[in-house]
Amino acid sequence: LVPGKAAAAIDAQSKEVPALKIIDTADRGSSYLLMKIEGASGIQGKKMPVGKTLSDADLQALKAWILGLKAK
């Protein structure tokens, strides 16, 4: 995500896996962003962020943010 452009990722199609949305407000658990950060099966490319792992607190904050989003 580009800073200041997070809203563009809400309900937007993933370029890596077009069947998934970057942040899916209808099925937040299947948001491609979370899948990339958690290193879930089915992702393309590398786990995010490349070269490091988010702390549990940062991951929980991201999940809370996604859960609180409204659909466009």
All heavy atoms as an XYZ file, in Angstrom:
522
protein
N       0.832     -1.188      0.000
C       0.000      0.000      0.000
C       0.868      1.239      0.000
O       1.872      1.304      0.686
C      -0.886      0.031      1.243
C      -1.971     -1.026      1.346
C      -2.685     -0.913      2.666
C      -2.933     -0.940      0.218
N       0.452      2.206     -0.739
C       1.150      3.472     -0.796
C       0.570      4.374      0.289
O      -0.663      4.493      0.404
C       0.964      4.125     -2.188
C       1.597      5.491     -2.246
C       1.511      3.206     -3.282
N       1.428      4.982      1.122
C       0.899      5.878      2.162
C      -0.049      6.917      1.566
O       0.220      7.501      0.526
C       2.161      6.528      2.731
C       3.243      5.528      2.469
C       2.877      4.903      1.148
N      -1.163      7.115      2.233
C      -2.153      8.079      1.764
C      -3.092      7.528      0.703
O      -3.998      8.213      0.257
N      -2.868      6.304      0.268
C      -3.694      5.706     -0.782
C      -4.414      4.440     -0.309
O      -4.876      3.654     -1.114
C      -2.824      5.349     -2.003
C      -2.061      6.493     -2.594
C      -2.964      7.422     -3.340
C      -2.122      8.524     -3.998
N      -2.921      9.462     -4.723
N      -4.485      4.226      0.989
C      -5.086      2.999      1.520
C      -6.533      2.836      1.091
O      -6.986      1.717      0.839
C      -4.974      2.972      3.036
N      -7.268      3.931      0.964
C      -8.680      3.839      0.582
C      -8.848      3.185     -0.787
O      -9.846      2.516     -1.035
C      -9.317      5.220      0.589
N      -7.863      3.342     -1.659
C      -7.940      2.750     -2.993
C      -7.878      1.224     -2.942
O      -8.274      0.555     -3.893
C      -6.816      3.290     -3.872
N      -7.396      0.655     -1.848
C      -7.277     -0.797     -1.715
C      -8.556     -1.447     -1.201
O      -8.711     -2.663     -1.289
C      -6.126     -1.142     -0.768
N      -9.484     -0.649     -0.714
C     -10.715     -1.195     -0.156
C     -11.596     -1.713     -1.284
O     -11.968     -0.969     -2.189
C     -11.454     -0.137      0.682
C     -10.581      0.306      1.850
C     -12.799     -0.679      1.173
C     -11.116      1.486      2.612
N     -11.885     -3.004     -1.232
C     -12.700     -3.703     -2.233
C     -12.113     -3.625     -3.640
O     -12.829     -3.805     -4.624
C     -14.153     -3.217     -2.204
C     -14.854     -3.640     -0.925
O     -14.599     -4.763     -0.454
O     -15.643     -2.844     -0.386
N     -10.813     -3.386     -3.745
C     -10.135     -3.364     -5.044
C      -9.570     -4.744     -5.341
O      -9.091     -5.448     -4.452
C      -9.011     -2.327     -5.036
N      -9.607     -5.112     -6.602
C      -9.100     -6.399     -7.044
C      -7.580     -6.460     -6.908
O      -6.876     -5.516     -7.250
C      -9.496     -6.588     -8.505
C      -9.152     -7.900     -9.116
C      -9.626     -7.974    -10.561
O      -9.584     -6.981    -11.281
N     -10.074     -9.135    -10.965
N      -7.077     -7.580     -6.408
C      -5.638     -7.795     -6.317
C      -5.076     -8.005     -7.725
O      -5.676     -8.716     -8.529
C      -5.339     -9.035     -5.457
O      -4.025     -9.469     -5.654
N      -3.950     -7.412     -8.020
C      -3.303     -7.627     -9.319
C      -2.610     -8.983     -9.357
O      -2.480     -9.582    -10.407
C      -2.304     -6.509     -9.611
C      -2.978     -5.183     -9.854
C      -1.982     -4.096    -10.143
C      -2.708     -2.783    -10.335
N      -1.798     -1.660    -10.517
N      -2.156     -9.468     -8.194
C      -1.455    -10.753     -8.144
C      -2.411    -11.937     -8.223
O      -2.104    -12.943     -8.846
C      -0.614    -10.854     -6.872
C       0.559     -9.902     -6.854
C       1.395    -10.023     -5.590
O       1.014    -10.743     -4.651
O       2.451     -9.378     -5.554
N      -3.545    -11.832     -7.538
C      -4.566    -12.891     -7.544
C      -5.913    -12.200     -7.781
O      -6.601    -11.822     -6.835
C      -4.565    -13.687     -6.221
C      -5.607    -14.802     -6.258
C      -3.187    -14.266     -5.931
N      -6.279    -12.001     -9.051
C      -7.480    -11.224     -9.369
C      -8.783    -11.718     -8.741
O      -9.717    -10.944     -8.601
C      -7.541    -11.295    -10.898
C      -6.122    -11.518    -11.312
C      -5.537    -12.393    -10.244
N      -8.838    -12.971     -8.350
C     -10.060    -13.488     -7.724
C     -10.245    -12.960     -6.307
O     -11.321    -13.091     -5.729
C     -10.031    -15.020     -7.703
N      -9.198    -12.348     -5.743
C      -9.257    -11.825     -4.376
C      -9.184    -10.308     -4.376
O      -8.587     -9.702     -5.261
C      -8.101    -12.386     -3.551
C      -8.103    -13.896     -3.350
C      -6.820    -14.335     -2.655
C      -9.319    -14.329     -2.553
N      -9.778     -9.718     -3.342
C      -9.694     -8.267     -3.170
C      -8.573     -7.955     -2.192
O      -8.317     -8.725     -1.258
C     -11.022     -7.722     -2.645
C     -12.138     -7.867     -3.654
C     -13.422     -7.315     -3.109
C     -14.525     -7.463     -4.143
N     -15.803     -6.988     -3.615
N      -7.911     -6.824     -2.386
C      -6.821     -6.433     -1.498
C      -7.340     -6.358     -0.067
O      -6.780     -6.955      0.845
C      -6.190     -5.098     -1.941
C      -5.618     -5.234     -3.353
C      -5.113     -4.660     -0.944
C      -5.214     -3.912     -3.991
N      -8.401     -5.597      0.131
C      -9.116     -5.554      1.411
C     -10.580     -5.815      1.077
O     -11.211     -5.007      0.411
C      -8.951     -4.200      2.124
C      -7.486     -3.943      2.446
C      -9.802     -4.165      3.390
C      -7.190     -2.546      2.954
N     -11.076     -6.947      1.516
C     -12.422     -7.387      1.167
C     -13.367     -7.079      2.331
O     -13.340     -7.749      3.356
C     -12.400     -8.884      0.867
C     -13.692     -9.390      0.282
O     -14.735     -8.720      0.434
O     -13.664    -10.471     -0.341
N     -14.215     -6.068      2.159
C     -15.113     -5.687      3.249
C     -16.269     -6.670      3.414
O     -16.919     -6.672      4.454
C     -15.665     -4.263      3.066
O     -16.344     -4.180      1.813
C     -14.555     -3.228      3.122
N     -16.514     -7.512      2.419
C     -17.568     -8.515      2.542
C     -17.072     -9.779      3.245
O     -17.840    -10.487      3.873
C     -18.125     -8.870      1.161
N     -15.782    -10.046      3.129
C     -15.180    -11.230      3.743
C     -13.771    -10.847      4.185
O     -12.782    -11.199      3.556
C     -15.152    -12.397      2.757
C     -14.627    -13.680      3.368
O     -14.396    -13.725      4.602
O     -14.443    -14.649      2.616
N     -13.694    -10.097      5.271
C     -12.427     -9.507      5.705
C     -11.318    -10.530      5.907
O     -10.155    -10.268      5.673
C     -12.657     -8.674      6.956
C     -13.415     -7.399      6.631
C     -13.992     -6.760      7.888
N     -14.567     -5.468      7.607
C     -15.785     -5.280      7.121
N     -16.551     -6.315      6.836
N     -16.251     -4.059      6.919
N     -11.666    -11.736      6.333
C     -10.666    -12.771      6.560
C      -9.984    -13.240      5.291
O      -8.895    -13.809      5.338
N     -10.608    -13.006      4.147
C      -9.994    -13.403      2.880
C      -9.335    -12.221      2.170
O      -9.037    -12.298      0.983
C     -11.022    -14.073      1.963
O     -11.973    -13.129      1.509
N      -9.106    -11.145      2.890
C      -8.415     -9.991      2.300
C      -6.996    -10.396      1.911
O      -6.251    -10.971      2.704
C      -8.358     -8.833      3.299
O      -9.653     -8.349      3.566
N      -6.638    -10.103      0.669
C      -5.325    -10.502      0.162
C      -4.200     -9.856      0.958
O      -3.158    -10.465      1.169
C      -5.217    -10.170     -1.334
C      -4.035    -10.814     -1.987
C      -3.897    -12.200     -2.018
C      -3.046    -10.052     -2.579
C      -2.813    -12.806     -2.612
C      -1.956    -10.653     -3.183
C      -1.843    -12.032     -3.199
O      -0.760    -12.621     -3.796
N      -4.405     -8.658      1.435
C      -3.387     -7.984      2.250
C      -3.052     -8.822      3.484
O      -1.877     -9.040      3.787
C      -3.872     -6.596      2.667
C      -2.957     -5.807      3.596
C      -1.611     -5.534      2.928
C      -3.612     -4.509      4.016
N      -4.064     -9.297      4.181
C      -3.812    -10.142      5.355
C      -3.131    -11.447      4.965
O      -2.230    -11.917      5.655
C      -5.115    -10.452      6.097
C      -5.706     -9.331      6.925
C      -7.006     -9.788      7.573
C      -4.731     -8.854      7.973
N      -3.564    -12.030      3.855
C      -2.955    -13.277      3.393
C      -1.463    -13.077      3.114
O      -0.644    -13.922      3.466
C      -3.668    -13.790      2.141
C      -5.093    -14.237      2.398
S      -5.972    -14.698      0.889
C      -5.086    -16.192      0.441
N      -1.110    -11.940      2.498
C       0.295    -11.651      2.191
C       1.107    -11.468      3.470
O       2.226    -11.957      3.587
C       0.419    -10.384      1.331
C      -0.011    -10.528     -0.102
C       0.984    -11.296     -0.933
C       2.166    -10.437     -1.321
N       3.026    -11.043     -2.339
N       0.547    -10.780      4.435
C       1.261    -10.516      5.683
C       1.409    -11.790      6.513
O       2.447    -12.016      7.131
C       0.556     -9.396      6.473
C       0.758     -8.069      5.730
C       1.077     -9.314      7.904
C      -0.060     -6.926      6.243
N       0.392    -12.635      6.486
C       0.444    -13.876      7.258
C       1.172    -14.990      6.518
O       1.434    -16.044      7.087
C      -0.973    -14.315      7.625
C      -1.629    -13.344      8.594
C      -3.082    -13.676      8.886
O      -3.748    -14.324      8.032
O      -3.552    -13.288      9.967
N       1.500    -14.788      5.234
C       2.183    -15.813      4.450
C       1.294    -17.006      4.151
O       1.754    -18.142      4.086
N       0.010    -16.750      3.967
C      -0.965    -17.814      3.725
C      -0.726    -18.495      2.388
O      -0.131    -17.917      1.470
C      -2.379    -17.228      3.760
N      -1.229    -19.719      2.274
C      -1.129    -20.407      0.990
C      -2.019    -19.690     -0.015
O      -3.030    -19.082      0.347
C      -1.542    -21.869      1.133
O      -2.894    -21.962      1.515
N      -1.629    -19.738     -1.272
C      -2.400    -19.099     -2.328
C      -1.923    -17.715     -2.707
O      -2.441    -17.130     -3.647
N      -0.932    -17.178     -1.986
C      -0.413    -15.865     -2.365
C       0.585    -16.019     -3.503
O       1.168    -17.079     -3.710
C       0.243    -15.117     -1.175
C       1.496    -15.844     -0.679
C      -0.760    -14.877     -0.062
C       2.324    -15.055      0.323
N       0.782    -14.956     -4.226
C       1.798    -14.902     -5.265
C       2.923    -14.011     -4.756
O       2.687    -13.065     -4.013
C       1.222    -14.318     -6.559
C       0.121    -15.153     -7.156
C       0.621    -16.494     -7.660
O       1.644    -16.589     -8.325
N      -0.104    -17.546     -7.306
N       4.130    -14.301     -5.151
C       5.251    -13.480     -4.709
C       5.611    -13.773     -3.265
O       5.277    -14.821     -2.717
N       6.280    -12.809     -2.645
C       6.799    -13.000     -1.296
C       5.835    -12.502     -0.230
O       4.996    -11.644     -0.479
C       8.127    -12.256     -1.145
C       9.186    -12.797     -2.058
C      10.498    -12.098     -1.864
C      11.493    -12.699     -2.842
N      12.838    -12.352     -2.569
N       6.023    -13.058      0.960
C       5.288    -12.605      2.137
C       5.647    -11.144      2.407
O       6.758    -10.704      2.118
C       5.685    -13.489      3.331
C       5.006    -13.152      4.596
C       5.500    -14.041      5.727
C       4.863    -13.559      7.005
N       5.598    -13.884      8.180
N       4.696    -10.393      2.955
C       4.942     -8.990      3.296
C       5.051     -8.849      4.814
O       4.419     -9.615      5.530
C       3.773     -8.121      2.805
C       3.680     -7.995      1.328
S       2.218     -7.075      0.749
C       2.019     -5.759      1.885
N       5.719     -7.846      5.280
C       6.704     -7.044      4.558
C       7.937     -7.887      4.267
O       8.318     -8.743      5.070
C       7.019     -5.894      5.506
C       6.656     -6.379      6.865
C       5.590     -7.426      6.671
N       8.531     -7.658      3.126
C       9.684     -8.439      2.688
C      10.835     -8.254      3.675
O      11.182     -7.138      4.051
C      10.113     -8.021      1.268
C      11.374     -8.764      0.851
C       8.986     -8.284      0.281
N      11.383     -9.375      4.121
C      12.560     -9.337      4.983
C      12.304     -9.206      6.464
O      13.232     -9.202      7.249
N      11.040     -9.065      6.871
C      10.758     -8.986      8.307
C       9.335     -9.437      8.575
O       8.565     -9.680      7.658
C      10.995     -7.584      8.855
C      10.051     -6.519      8.369
C      10.376     -5.181      9.018
C       9.243     -4.204      8.852
N       9.471     -2.972      9.576
N       8.997     -9.575      9.830
C       7.666     -9.995     10.259
C       7.079     -8.905     11.142
O       7.787     -8.327     11.961
C       7.763    -11.314     11.051
O       8.356    -12.302     10.209
C       6.404    -11.799     11.492
N       5.784     -8.636     10.967
C       5.129     -7.663     11.837
C       5.040     -8.219     13.252
O       4.873     -9.417     13.458
C       3.712     -7.375     11.343
C       3.546     -6.598     10.049
C       2.063     -6.390      9.755
C       4.255     -5.270     10.104
N       5.118     -7.341     14.219
C       4.905     -7.762     15.607
C       3.443     -8.168     15.772
O       2.581     -7.785     14.964
C       5.227     -6.613     16.565
O       4.251     -5.589     16.444
N       3.164     -8.948     16.804
C       1.781     -9.341     17.074
C       0.891     -8.120     17.261
O      -0.239     -8.085     16.781
C       1.704    -10.236     18.310
C       2.234    -11.633     18.044
O       2.279    -12.048     16.868
O       2.578    -12.320     19.016
N       1.415     -7.104     17.931
C       0.629     -5.882     18.169
C       0.306     -5.176     16.851
O      -0.822     -4.723     16.651
C       1.381     -4.943     19.105
N       1.289     -5.092     15.949
C       1.052     -4.450     14.650
C       0.058     -5.254     13.816
O      -0.810     -4.682     13.159
C       2.356     -4.279     13.882
C       3.237     -3.181     14.448
O       2.731     -2.332     15.207
O       4.437     -3.167     14.121
N       0.185     -6.575     13.844
C      -0.744     -7.423     13.097
C      -2.160     -7.281     13.644
O      -3.125     -7.158     12.877
C      -0.290     -8.881     13.148
C      -1.150     -9.866     12.365
C      -1.276     -9.478     10.902
C      -0.579    -11.271     12.491
N      -2.309     -7.247     14.951
C      -3.631     -7.074     15.556
C      -4.220     -5.707     15.222
O      -5.422     -5.576     14.979
C      -3.573     -7.295     17.072
C      -3.278     -8.733     17.459
C      -4.195     -9.752     16.799
O      -5.410     -9.575     16.757
N      -3.611    -10.820     16.274
N      -3.377     -4.682     15.196
C      -3.844     -3.334     14.835
C      -4.330     -3.305     13.389
O      -5.370     -2.705     13.086
C      -2.731     -2.313     15.051
N      -3.605     -3.967     12.491
C      -4.009     -4.028     11.086
C      -5.330     -4.770     10.947
O      -6.235     -4.313     10.244
C      -2.921     -4.699     10.244
C      -3.249     -4.864      8.768
C      -3.415     -3.504      8.096
C      -2.167     -5.669      8.075
N      -5.462     -5.896     11.629
C      -6.712     -6.653     11.575
C      -7.877     -5.828     12.117
O      -8.962     -5.820     11.533
C      -6.584     -7.952     12.364
C      -5.752     -8.996     11.654
C      -5.682    -10.262     12.482
C      -4.896    -11.341     11.786
N      -4.839    -12.593     12.544
N      -7.668     -5.123     13.205
C      -8.719     -4.277     13.787
C      -9.123     -3.176     12.814
O     -10.307     -2.844     12.671
C      -8.253     -3.687     15.113
N      -8.138     -2.601     12.117
C      -8.421     -1.558     11.131
C      -9.264     -2.126     10.010
O     -10.275     -1.531      9.630
C      -7.099     -0.979     10.607
C      -7.268      0.023      9.515
C      -7.752      1.284      9.639
C      -6.979     -0.159      8.130
N      -7.764      1.916      8.403
C      -7.280      1.046      7.476
C      -6.476     -1.217      7.383
C      -7.110      1.211      6.107
C      -6.292     -1.045      6.029
C      -6.618      0.166      5.393
N      -8.906     -3.288      9.483
C      -9.660     -3.910      8.391
C     -11.072     -4.250      8.856
O     -12.044     -4.004      8.137
C      -8.928     -5.147      7.845
C      -7.672     -4.686      7.078
C      -9.826     -5.990      6.954
C      -6.756     -5.806      6.618
N     -11.209     -4.792     10.058
C     -12.546     -5.135     10.564
C     -13.441     -3.910     10.721
O     -14.655     -3.996     10.612
C     -12.434     -5.875     11.891
C     -11.895     -7.295     11.797
C     -11.657     -7.859     13.206
C     -12.845     -8.191     11.025
N     -12.837     -2.759     10.972
C     -13.606     -1.546     11.176
C     -13.966     -0.792      9.907
O     -14.715      0.181      9.955
N     -13.455     -1.247      8.760
C     -13.723     -0.549      7.494
C     -15.155     -0.765      7.022
O     -15.732     -1.822      7.233
C     -12.765     -1.031      6.408
C     -11.305     -0.647      6.594
C     -10.456     -1.354      5.539
C     -11.122      0.849      6.505
N     -15.665      0.214      6.360
C     -16.988      0.125      5.736
C     -16.791     -0.125      4.244
O     -15.830      0.323      3.643
C     -17.750      1.433      5.928
C     -17.890      1.857      7.372
C     -19.251      1.535      7.874
C     -19.507      2.169      9.214
N     -19.350      1.322     10.324
N     -17.742     -0.814      3.643
C     -17.713     -1.045      2.198
C     -17.850      0.279      1.466
O     -18.462      1.219      1.977
C     -18.822     -2.003      1.795
N     -17.270      0.344      0.283
C     -17.383      1.568     -0.539
C     -18.804      1.746     -1.034
O     -19.516      0.850     -1.274
C     -16.440      1.471     -1.745
C     -15.013      1.703     -1.401
C     -14.203      1.715     -2.685
C     -12.763      2.002     -2.423
N     -11.975      2.042     -3.617
